[in-house]
Amino acid sequence: MEVITTLARVVPSRPGKPVRAGATEQQLAVRAALLGEQPWTVERASEVAARFDELAPTWDGERGGYRRAPAEDALERGGPFTEGLCVEIGCGTGLLTPLLEAVWSPVLGVDLSPGMLRRSRSALRVRADGARLPVPDRGASAVVIGDAPLFASEVVRVLRPDGAVVWSNALGDGAPFYVTTTALLSALAAASGSTWCALESEAGWGSWAVLRRQAAPA
Ligand SMILES: C[S@@+](CC[C@H](N)C(=O)[O-])C[C@H]1O[C@@H](n2cnc3c(N)ncnc32)[C@H](O)[C@@H]1O
């Protein structure tokens, strides 16, 4: 049985949380991709890359101020984490990457959008699709996804059995990439044949979950 432990918030929210037009429709699409209900195609990947190429020049200025809070809280309270390679899917302009570099080494940033990637200062980044990661089987100690899609079978393929998935949504359930922790757990369980557990909380305007395979009973 999947188990979710919800921690009380320690990082307060504040008034003025933005509302993203079309977030609900995009959440449905992200959920459909997560559950494998909608095929992820090369055309769809090109559309996403083009959309984020357009947003890239203003990304940090318009959205940078609030994006780190949930990921930072997840890393502070969601551990312990295993040392080794961290794969950051949808690394974008690298707003979250320095937080990850304080925990893991190396951190490989993966993104579809050249415009977003170009703005990142991270040393190790590659243009690639989260649905086809340039990472060997069980090569990663962590997969971090801050407001980007989770392709469950690919995450299960690259993650070590003792590894963790760190999921964060900068605008919580108002984020276009938001899906519930229950949906994440179900998708990872279906892809792996194992049971997963999660720790979750909210921070600032956002929310996070850290998901791991449940240890087999002794
Ligand atoms: C909402 S932005 C988040 C960027 C960054 N994580 C942040 O918090 O600022 C989503 C990013 O995910 C990337 N992305 C979307 N789908 C992807 C996929 N299938 N594979 C890799 N990157 C993807 C986009 O290009 C974009 O840079």
The ligand as an ORCA input file, in Angstrom:
! r2SCAN-3c Opt
* xyz 0 1
  C       8.025     25.333    -15.916
  S       9.663     25.253    -16.569
  C      10.602     24.908    -15.097
  C      12.056     25.220    -15.239
  C      12.866     25.092    -13.930
  N      12.767     23.773    -13.387
  C      12.403     26.123    -12.935
  O      11.810     25.737    -11.920
  O      12.606     27.316    -13.180
  C       9.573     23.663    -17.379
  C      10.855     23.263    -18.078
  O      10.742     21.892    -18.429
  C      11.192     21.709    -19.753
  N      10.532     20.502    -20.277
  C       9.217     20.321    -20.527
  N       9.002     19.081    -20.984
  C      10.209     18.459    -21.001
  C      10.648     17.160    -21.358
  N       9.809     16.236    -21.830
  N      11.967     16.868    -21.262
  C      12.856     17.803    -20.819
  N      12.500     19.044    -20.456
  C      11.209     19.367    -20.543
  C      10.818     23.004    -20.457
  O      11.584     23.211    -21.620
  C      11.079     24.022    -19.369
  O      12.407     24.521    -19.404
*
